[in-house]
Amino acid sequence: MAETTITLTEVIDCYTELDNLGIQIWINGGWGVDALLGKQTRHHADLDIVIQNKDIQKARKLLESRGYSNVERDDTSAWNFVLGDNSGHEIDFHVIVFDDKGNGIYGPIEKGAMYPVGSLLGIGKINGHPIRCISPEHLIRFHTGYELGEKDLKDVSALCERFGIDYPDEYTRYYNSNPQRVEFKKEL
């Protein structure tokens, strides 16, 4: 069975419909990478968005009217949840509340997770449409601290090359300890 994907048209439609309701979102994850690169580089199983807590009810109402409902996962919380439709399309919500310094606090304050000032200033394009997204430096930083997969390696390599950003240490160590991956890096 083929993997369900979110198409660039669906991303633009979702982004535009939320924007028309006055709901500001930032594209994160794989679509955020592609927006910054200005082209779709691979298929995406879901759409990751950053959204303010104050806009959740309006966003839910719109998406529920389009057939979306809660998708239960082990990591579901008030600040990170997924809505999906009957076709298998999923939107992964990362909910923030801005503090007085402009940081987007992600979850309980004591957790210390945030989208720091400057991280939400990325502007990319999907099929020629300007899209708010995570800034390249922060999107690269958000791709660290966990076991790296092939998608992470491709995404971070493409962003580092496109924006002239140094590879994070764990990627440098990975490439240095896996010489066959150096060739992959050069292919991008």
URLIN-V250104 format. One record per pair of residues at least 24 apart in sequence whose ideal C-beta (glycine too) atoms are under 7 Angstrom apart, sorted by the first residue. I is the first residue (numbers start at 1). J is the second residue. If there is no record, write none. Layout:
i j
I J
I J
This chain:
i j
3 43
3 45
4 45
4 87
4 88
4 89
5 43
5 44
5 45
6 44
6 46
6 47
6 89
8 40
8 126
8 127
10 89
11 47
11 126
12 126
12 127
12 129
14 47
14 91
15 131
17 62
18 59
18 62
21 58
21 62
23 51
23 55
23 58
23 59
24 52
24 132
25 49
25 50
25 51
25 132
26 50
26 120
26 132
26 133
26 134
27 131
27 132
27 133
28 94
28 134
30 151
30 155
32 133
32 134
32 139
33 139
33 155
33 158
33 159
34 126
35 124
35 125
35 126
35 131
35 133
36 122
36 124
36 133
36 136
36 139
36 159
37 158
37 162
38 124
38 125
41 158
46 90
46 91
46 92
47 91
47 92
48 92
48 94
49 91
49 93
49 94
50 94
50 96
50 104
50 115
50 120
51 93
51 95
52 96
52 97
53 95
53 96
53 97
56 95
63 91
77 107
79 106
79 107
136 163
136 165
137 165
140 165
140 168
144 168
144 170
148 174
153 181
157 185
157 188
158 188
161 188
